[in-house]
Amino acid sequence: MAEEKIICIGCPLGCETTLKIDDQGEVVKITGYKCKEGRQYVLEEYRSPVRVLTATVLTQNSVRPLFPVRTNKPLLKTHLKEAAKVLIGVKVKPPIRVGQIILPNLINTGIDVIATDDLLN
């Protein structure tokens, strides 16, 4: 039986959890979590880890050379590199408002890239 350690970030405690994994890759036991969200967070993190992608993109016709963006929903961790490569080719120009969609349907995931600031000039 294999073990995997995951630090839970379901709450501010940051518990170090241990998962016991059987030969088929199924979780048979979880120890170390101290809150009710911990067990569910650790299971999801083991089975299908996701992250919000934060990045900057280039600007055109602006005094700011880079502009901050993020995904509007978490993206599978396995897709982060591919998504980041797409953002390398993105250029934005003013005016842009916070929350505005910069790139819809990033790598066909249904997840949008949105502005995290205003770009007015």
N, C-alpha and C positions, 0 to 999 in steps of 0.2 A: 504494500500500500504506500502510495506516494503522499508527500506533504507539500503544501504550498502556503507561504506566508503572504498576507495582504494587510497593509495598514488601512484601516477603515477610516473614511472621511465622511461618514454619514452624519456625524455630529462633531462638535469641537474636541471630544476626548482623544481622537486619533489612536484608537485601540489597535494593537498588533494581534491579528487573528491568525489562526492556523486552520487550514482546511485539510482534511484527510480525503484522499482521492483513491477510488478503487481502480482496478485494472481496465475498466471500460471508460474511465474518465469522469465518472459520476462522483459528486460530493457525498460522502457518507457521514461526515461529522465536521462541525465548525465549533471552534473554541476561541475564547479571548475577547469577544464583543461584550460591551456593557450596556448597550441601549437597544431598544426595540428595532430601530432602523438598521442597526449593525448587521444583523444576520442577512437581511434582504440585500443591503448594499454589497456585502462581500460575495454573495451568490451571483449577483448581476455582474460584478467586476470580474469574477472568474469566468463566467459563461460568455459574456458579451460586453467587454469594456468599451466605454464611450467617453469622448472628451469634446468640449467646446473648443473649436479652433480659433485662436486669436492671432492676428497677423497685421502687417501693414502692406499697402499697395502703393504703387507709384501714382503721382498726380501729374496733370497737364495744366498749363496756364494757371498755376497757383504759386504763392510764395512758399508753401510747404511742400517739400519734395516727397514726403511719405504721409500716408493717411491711414489711421487705425480702423480695422474691421474685425468682425467675428461672425461665426455661424449663429443662426438664430435658434438652433437646437443642437444637442450633442450628436457627434458623428462617430461611427465605429472607429476605434483606435487603429484598426488595420487600414483605414482609408485616409489617414491623416497626411501621409507623404504625398499621395496622389493629389489630394485636395490642395496642399501647399504648393505643389508644382503648377497647378492651374492658376493660382493667385499671382505667381511670378509675372504672368503675361497681362495682368489686369492694370489698366490705367484709368483713373477717374479725373473728372474736371468739375470745377464749381459750377453751379451751387449744389451742395449736397447737405441734407439734414440728417441728424442723428436718427437711426432707425430705418432709414431709407434702404431699400434693397439695392445692393451693388451688383450682385451676381445671383440670379435665381437658379434653383435646382443644381447646386454644386455637384458635379460628377454623377448626375442622375440619381441623387439620393432623396430629392424632395426637400432638401435643406438649403436655405438661402444664406448668402453672405450679406451682412448688413453693416451700415456705417455706425461707428461708436462715438462719433463727434460730428460737429458741423464743419463744413468746408465752404466758406462763403466767398473767398477770394484766393 
